[in-house]
Amino acid sequence: MSKVMTSGGEALIRALADENVDIIFGYPGGAALHIYDAIYQQDRVQHILVRHEQAATHAADGFARATGKPGVCLVTSGPGATNAITGIATAYMDSTPLIVISGQVATHLIGSDAFQETDMMGISRPIVKHSFLVQKAEDIPIIIKKAFHIATSGRPGPVVIDIPKNLTDPNEKFEYRYPKDLYLRSFALFDKADSAQVENAVKLLSESNKPIIYAGGGAINAEASKEIYDLAKLIGCPVTNTLMGLGVYPATDEQFVGMLGMHGTYEANMVMHEADLILAIGARFDDRITNNPDKFGLTAKKIHIDSDPSSIDKIIDVDIAMTGNAKEVVRQLCNEFSKIDYDKSKLNPWLEKVASWRKEHGLNHDMLKEKTKSDIILPQQVIQSVYKTTAGKAFITSDVGQHQMFAAQYYKFDEPRKWINSGGLGTMGFGFPAAMGVKFAYPDATVACITGEGSIQMCIQELSTCSQYGLPIKIINLNNRALGMVKQWQDMQYGGRYSSISYEDSLPDFVKLAESFGHVGMKVEKLSDLDKAMEECFSLNDRLVFMDVYVDPDEHVYPMLKAGGDMSEMFLSKTKKTFK
């Protein structure tokens, strides 16, 4: 076999192709131009030109969340690298496998404050799973192999590869070798839990009278949906998901009680508060879930399954810690549970109580059928219209804020990887470029970005990218003419003193703006027009549609946990709460 001689830039692209990467998102610049020339001279890896580096990371992130495969983006040095930081932090907080390749100034210039020099390694260190500064061009293939392994093993996360420009010089050639196998001791994890722990967990589950399964984003990363469903049916208990875990258990199933936490359903929060056993699968017990850790689950035994041992006992002490792949560990629980004599009818009183909570204060999923004063549109009704029009089958992306919470509450996700949003970091501007990443991954799928007039303006320049590549994404803009969630907090905690949240008089005409990029713009201001407009929007299969929906500017997201309280202490409306 003849030797394959490559430059550093050529080796980089060849190695990506050997990792089955067929698409990367990026923005060129001086330090990365050798790499871009290598891209030009091959046809295995397609480059997508975004309009801002933050969008490159979010698009790669959306691609990764929808597919389960690492997303890849390429940026240049200096401002190119720093513009990617928000996207890297977003992926890190939500455990998304992301490969970020950044150009760097030539090796001999590092540390000299050269033009567009930035210490990418130092800046990104707190928000990456690992980082590499390439020292020799010959190391690029093995570094790529390591980066993909690290990004996807255990708890996934972003990896940065910083490459000095001189190491991609097309005139410097070396023999290309891509390793077939790789073992990194530091990232070697056990998939299965200890058998004694499995037996102990099953014993606790079988003895429980008020159990709850609490599944998060880690369960989606582990592809554990079927196993969790099987276990839930064996036990017969309620199931709740975190914001990041929506879809891992079918929302239309009778055992599902909805999302829990800050804006979780009344029944989900009450179940967590009164449960005598909590089985946490791929969830972190973060502050949006527990509210006040000192008041969380005081009457419950706790079992925690996670691939990341550092996440266990970090916030909430648990009775049984099970480190391993959620899919494999839950499968172990199913196998062991099926061996015991168990009568799930004993949970009937518990399920009846859950049903009473749902009947008492559950979400109203028929709001779309109800008339409103002056034909005004409520944001919940928009989500219900999207759900009805898409039959619950669309990929839905969002940013952060009220629109995100309304989407999480009222769009019923029956499948994993259909709900793509920024959870841990809460990144405005994430939804639109993430939708681009999803659409590139699944060109024939329906992809909708549910956003707000604040969030959409963070990355609205990507309308140009969608024009270039013909991406028929649907943008549903819940336009309340203010920073809605900030306004809600200012209403509730600052006496309605609205500081720097309103910009109604300076908002663009979103319809004209969308049309200026060659897209379809629609404006909806009346509830009576909503469903017809929504059907028209999604019927335009080959066009990006920007639907600007004017919603009630005074509508709040409820339920909402009382700050510092326990999970039973909730605001249910502007006038109703569960505490004194």
TADA-V878073 format. One record per residue. N is the residue number from 1. RES is the residue in three letters. D_CENTER is the distance of its C-alpha to the mean C-alpha in Angstrom with 1 decimal. Layout:
BEGIN
N|RES|D_CENTER, N|RES|D_CENTER
END
This chain:
BEGIN
1|MET|44.5, 2|SER|44.6, 3|LYS|42.5, 4|VAL|39.6, 5|MET|39.9, 6|THR|36.9, 7|SER|36.1, 8|GLY|33.2, 9|GLY|31.3, 10|GLU|32.3, 11|ALA|31.3, 12|LEU|27.8, 13|ILE|27.2, 14|ARG|29.2, 15|ALA|27.2, 16|LEU|23.9, 17|ALA|25.6, 18|ASP|26.9, 19|GLU|23.3, 20|ASN|22.8, 21|VAL|20.8, 22|ASP|21.9, 23|ILE|19.8, 24|ILE|19.0, 25|PHE|18.0, 26|GLY|20.3, 27|TYR|23.0, 28|PRO|26.5, 29|GLY|28.7, 30|GLY|31.9, 31|ALA|30.6, 32|ALA|28.7, 33|LEU|31.4, 34|HIS|32.8, 35|ILE|29.5, 36|TYR|29.3, 37|ASP|32.8, 38|ALA|31.9, 39|ILE|29.1, 40|TYR|31.9, 41|GLN|34.2, 42|GLN|32.1, 43|ASP|30.4, 44|ARG|28.0, 45|VAL|25.0, 46|GLN|24.1, 47|HIS|23.1, 48|ILE|21.2, 49|LEU|22.5, 50|VAL|20.1, 51|ARG|21.7, 52|HIS|19.9, 53|GLU|18.5, 54|GLN|15.5, 55|ALA|14.7, 56|ALA|15.5, 57|THR|12.8, 58|HIS|10.1, 59|ALA|11.7, 60|ALA|11.8, 61|ASP|8.2, 62|GLY|7.6, 63|PHE|10.6, 64|ALA|9.5, 65|ARG|6.6, 66|ALA|9.2, 67|THR|12.1, 68|GLY|11.5, 69|LYS|13.7, 70|PRO|13.5, 71|GLY|13.0, 72|VAL|16.0, 73|CYS|17.2, 74|LEU|20.6, 75|VAL|21.9, 76|THR|25.4, 77|SER|26.8, 78|GLY|27.1, 79|PRO|25.2, 80|GLY|23.3, 81|ALA|21.9, 82|THR|21.4, 83|ASN|19.6, 84|ALA|16.9, 85|ILE|16.5, 86|THR|13.9, 87|GLY|11.6, 88|ILE|12.6, 89|ALA|12.1, 90|THR|8.5, 91|ALA|7.9, 92|TYR|10.5, 93|MET|9.2, 94|ASP|6.0, 95|SER|8.5, 96|THR|7.7, 97|PRO|11.3, 98|LEU|12.5, 99|ILE|16.2, 100|VAL|17.4, 101|ILE|21.1, 102|SER|23.0, 103|GLY|26.7, 104|GLN|29.0, 105|VAL|32.6, 106|ALA|35.4, 107|THR|36.0, 108|HIS|39.2, 109|LEU|37.7, 110|ILE|34.9, 111|GLY|35.9, 112|SER|38.3, 113|ASP|36.1, 114|ALA|36.4, 115|PHE|35.1, 116|GLN|31.3, 117|GLU|31.1, 118|THR|28.3, 119|ASP|27.6, 120|MET|24.2, 121|MET|24.5, 122|GLY|25.4, 123|ILE|22.9, 124|SER|19.8, 125|ARG|21.2, 126|PRO|19.4, 127|ILE|15.9, 128|VAL|16.3, 129|LYS|16.9, 130|HIS|20.1, 131|SER|21.9, 132|PHE|25.0, 133|LEU|27.8, 134|VAL|29.7, 135|GLN|33.4, 136|LYS|35.0, 137|ALA|34.2, 138|GLU|35.2, 139|ASP|32.3, 140|ILE|29.6, 141|PRO|29.3, 142|ILE|29.1, 143|ILE|26.5, 144|ILE|24.3, 145|LYS|24.8, 146|LYS|24.0, 147|ALA|20.9, 148|PHE|19.4, 149|HIS|20.6, 150|ILE|19.2, 151|ALA|15.7, 152|THR|15.6, 153|SER|17.9, 154|GLY|17.3, 155|ARG|14.1, 156|PRO|12.5, 157|GLY|12.1, 158|PRO|13.4, 159|VAL|17.1, 160|VAL|19.4, 161|ILE|22.6, 162|ASP|25.1, 163|ILE|28.1, 164|PRO|31.4, 165|LYS|32.9, 166|ASN|36.1, 167|LEU|34.4, 168|THR|33.4, 169|ASP|36.9, 170|PRO|37.9, 171|ASN|41.4, 172|GLU|40.5, 173|LYS|40.3, 174|PHE|39.7, 175|GLU|39.5, 176|TYR|36.0, 177|ARG|35.0, 178|TYR|31.6, 179|PRO|31.4, 180|LYS|30.9, 181|ASP|30.1, 182|LEU|28.6, 183|TYR|28.7, 184|LEU|27.3, 185|ARG|28.6, 186|SER|26.2, 187|PHE|23.2, 188|ALA|25.1, 189|LEU|23.7, 190|PHE|25.2, 191|ASP|23.4, 192|LYS|25.6, 193|ALA|26.6, 194|ASP|30.2, 195|SER|32.2, 196|ALA|33.9, 197|GLN|30.5, 198|VAL|29.6, 199|GLU|33.0, 200|ASN|32.6, 201|ALA|29.3, 202|VAL|30.8, 203|LYS|33.8, 204|LEU|31.8, 205|LEU|29.8, 206|SER|33.1, 207|GLU|34.9, 208|SER|32.3, 209|ASN|33.2, 210|LYS|30.0, 211|PRO|27.0, 212|ILE|23.3, 213|ILE|20.5, 214|TYR|17.3, 215|ALA|14.4, 216|GLY|10.9, 217|GLY|8.0, 218|GLY|10.9, 219|ALA|12.7, 220|ILE|10.3, 221|ASN|10.6, 222|ALA|14.3, 223|GLU|14.7, 224|ALA|16.5, 225|SER|16.4, 226|LYS|20.1, 227|GLU|21.3, 228|ILE|19.7, 229|TYR|21.2, 230|ASP|24.5, 231|LEU|24.6, 232|ALA|23.9, 233|LYS|26.8, 234|LEU|29.0, 235|ILE|28.7, 236|GLY|28.4, 237|CYS|26.3, 238|PRO|23.6, 239|VAL|19.9, 240|THR|17.1, 241|ASN|13.3, 242|THR|11.1, 243|LEU|8.5, 244|MET|5.9, 245|GLY|8.8, 246|LEU|9.9, 247|GLY|11.7, 248|VAL|12.7, 249|TYR|15.9, 250|PRO|17.4, 251|ALA|17.4, 252|THR|20.9, 253|ASP|22.4, 254|GLU|25.0, 255|GLN|23.8, 256|PHE|20.3, 257|VAL|20.6, 258|GLY|17.3, 259|MET|14.6, 260|LEU|16.2, 261|GLY|16.3, 262|MET|16.9, 263|HIS|16.7, 264|GLY|16.9, 265|THR|19.7, 266|TYR|23.2, 267|GLU|23.8, 268|ALA|20.7, 269|ASN|21.6, 270|MET|25.2, 271|VAL|24.7, 272|MET|23.0, 273|HIS|25.8, 274|GLU|28.6, 275|ALA|27.5, 276|ASP|29.8, 277|LEU|27.3, 278|ILE|23.6, 279|LEU|22.0, 280|ALA|18.7, 281|ILE|16.7, 282|GLY|13.8, 283|ALA|13.4, 284|ARG|14.4, 285|PHE|16.6, 286|ASP|15.1, 287|ASP|17.0, 288|ARG|15.0, 289|ILE|16.0, 290|THR|19.4, 291|ASN|20.7, 292|ASN|23.9, 293|PRO|23.8, 294|ASP|27.6, 295|LYS|27.6, 296|PHE|24.9, 297|GLY|26.0, 298|LEU|29.5, 299|THR|31.1, 300|ALA|28.6, 301|LYS|28.8, 302|LYS|25.5, 303|ILE|24.3, 304|HIS|21.2, 305|ILE|19.9, 306|ASP|17.6, 307|SER|17.8, 308|ASP|17.9, 309|PRO|21.3, 310|SER|20.8, 311|SER|18.2, 312|ILE|21.0, 313|ASP|23.5, 314|LYS|21.7, 315|ILE|21.4, 316|ILE|23.0, 317|ASP|25.9, 318|VAL|25.9, 319|ASP|28.8, 320|ILE|27.6, 321|ALA|25.2, 322|MET|24.1, 323|THR|22.6, 324|GLY|21.5, 325|ASN|19.3, 326|ALA|18.0, 327|LYS|19.3, 328|GLU|22.6, 329|VAL|23.1, 330|VAL|22.5, 331|ARG|24.8, 332|GLN|27.3, 333|LEU|27.1, 334|CYS|27.7, 335|ASN|30.6, 336|GLU|32.2, 337|PHE|31.6, 338|SER|33.3, 339|LYS|36.4, 340|ILE|37.1, 341|ASP|39.1, 342|TYR|36.6, 343|ASP|37.2, 344|LYS|34.0, 345|SER|36.2, 346|LYS|36.6, 347|LEU|33.2, 348|ASN|34.6, 349|PRO|35.4, 350|TRP|31.8, 351|LEU|30.4, 352|GLU|33.0, 353|LYS|31.9, 354|VAL|28.3, 355|ALA|29.6, 356|SER|31.7, 357|TRP|28.8, 358|ARG|26.9, 359|LYS|30.2, 360|GLU|30.9, 361|HIS|27.8, 362|GLY|25.1, 363|LEU|23.1, 364|ASN|25.3, 365|HIS|23.8, 366|ASP|27.0, 367|MET|26.9, 368|LEU|27.0, 369|LYS|30.5, 370|GLU|31.7, 371|LYS|33.6, 372|THR|32.8, 373|LYS|35.3, 374|SER|36.2, 375|ASP|33.8, 376|ILE|30.9, 377|ILE|27.4, 378|LEU|25.0, 379|PRO|21.3, 380|GLN|20.9, 381|GLN|23.3, 382|VAL|21.3, 383|ILE|18.3, 384|GLN|21.0, 385|SER|22.6, 386|VAL|19.5, 387|TYR|19.1, 388|LYS|22.8, 389|THR|23.1, 390|THR|20.4, 391|ALA|21.5, 392|GLY|18.0, 393|LYS|17.4, 394|ALA|15.3, 395|PHE|11.9, 396|ILE|10.5, 397|THR|8.4, 398|SER|8.8, 399|ASP|9.3, 400|VAL|10.7, 401|GLY|13.9, 402|GLN|16.0, 403|HIS|14.7, 404|GLN|11.2, 405|MET|13.1, 406|PHE|15.6, 407|ALA|13.2, 408|ALA|11.7, 409|GLN|15.4, 410|TYR|17.2, 411|TYR|15.4, 412|LYS|16.1, 413|PHE|13.7, 414|ASP|16.0, 415|GLU|14.1, 416|PRO|11.1, 417|ARG|8.6, 418|LYS|9.7, 419|TRP|7.1, 420|ILE|4.5, 421|ASN|4.0, 422|SER|4.8, 423|GLY|5.8, 424|GLY|8.4, 425|LEU|9.8, 426|GLY|9.7, 427|THR|10.3, 428|MET|12.6, 429|GLY|12.9, 430|PHE|9.4, 431|GLY|9.5, 432|PHE|12.7, 433|PRO|12.6, 434|ALA|9.2, 435|ALA|11.3, 436|MET|14.1, 437|GLY|12.4, 438|VAL|11.8, 439|LYS|15.3, 440|PHE|16.8, 441|ALA|15.5, 442|TYR|16.8, 443|PRO|19.6, 444|ASP|21.0, 445|ALA|18.1, 446|THR|17.6, 447|VAL|14.7, 448|ALA|14.5, 449|CYS|12.9, 450|ILE|13.6, 451|THR|14.3, 452|GLY|17.1, 453|GLU|20.1, 454|GLY|19.1, 455|SER|15.6, 456|ILE|16.8, 457|GLN|19.6, 458|MET|17.6, 459|CYS|17.1, 460|ILE|19.5, 461|GLN|21.6, 462|GLU|19.3, 463|LEU|21.4, 464|SER|23.8, 465|THR|21.7, 466|CYS|21.2, 467|SER|24.9, 468|GLN|25.7, 469|TYR|23.7, 470|GLY|24.2, 471|LEU|20.7, 472|PRO|21.2, 473|ILE|18.0, 474|LYS|18.4, 475|ILE|17.6, 476|ILE|18.2, 477|ASN|19.0, 478|LEU|19.7, 479|ASN|22.4, 480|ASN|23.9, 481|ARG|25.5, 482|ALA|24.1, 483|LEU|21.2, 484|GLY|20.7, 485|MET|19.0, 486|VAL|21.4, 487|LYS|24.2, 488|GLN|23.4, 489|TRP|23.7, 490|GLN|26.8, 491|ASP|28.2, 492|MET|27.8, 493|GLN|28.6, 494|TYR|30.6, 495|GLY|33.0, 496|GLY|31.5, 497|ARG|32.2, 498|TYR|29.8, 499|SER|29.5, 500|SER|28.0, 501|ILE|25.6, 502|SER|27.6, 503|TYR|28.2, 504|GLU|29.4, 505|ASP|32.4, 506|SER|30.6, 507|LEU|27.7, 508|PRO|28.2, 509|ASP|29.2, 510|PHE|25.9, 511|VAL|27.9, 512|LYS|30.3, 513|LEU|27.6, 514|ALA|25.8, 515|GLU|29.3, 516|SER|30.2, 517|PHE|27.6, 518|GLY|29.0, 519|HIS|26.5, 520|VAL|27.3, 521|GLY|27.0, 522|MET|27.5, 523|LYS|28.2, 524|VAL|28.3, 525|GLU|30.0, 526|LYS|31.4, 527|LEU|30.1, 528|SER|32.9, 529|ASP|31.5, 530|LEU|27.8, 531|ASP|27.8, 532|LYS|30.1, 533|ALA|28.1, 534|MET|24.9, 535|GLU|26.7, 536|GLU|28.2, 537|CYS|24.8, 538|PHE|23.4, 539|SER|26.8, 540|LEU|26.7, 541|ASN|25.0, 542|ASP|26.0, 543|ARG|25.2, 544|LEU|22.4, 545|VAL|23.0, 546|PHE|22.2, 547|MET|22.9, 548|ASP|23.7, 549|VAL|24.1, 550|TYR|26.1, 551|VAL|25.1, 552|ASP|26.9, 553|PRO|26.4, 554|ASP|27.3, 555|GLU|24.9, 556|HIS|23.0, 557|VAL|20.0, 558|TYR|21.6, 559|PRO|21.7, 560|MET|21.1, 561|LEU|22.0, 562|LYS|25.0, 563|ALA|24.3, 564|GLY|25.9, 565|GLY|26.7, 566|ASP|26.0, 567|MET|23.8, 568|SER|26.7, 569|GLU|27.1, 570|MET|25.4, 571|PHE|26.1, 572|LEU|26.4, 573|SER|27.6, 574|LYS|29.4, 575|THR|32.5, 576|LYS|31.5, 577|LYS|30.2, 578|THR|30.6, 579|PHE|32.2, 580|LYS|35.3
END
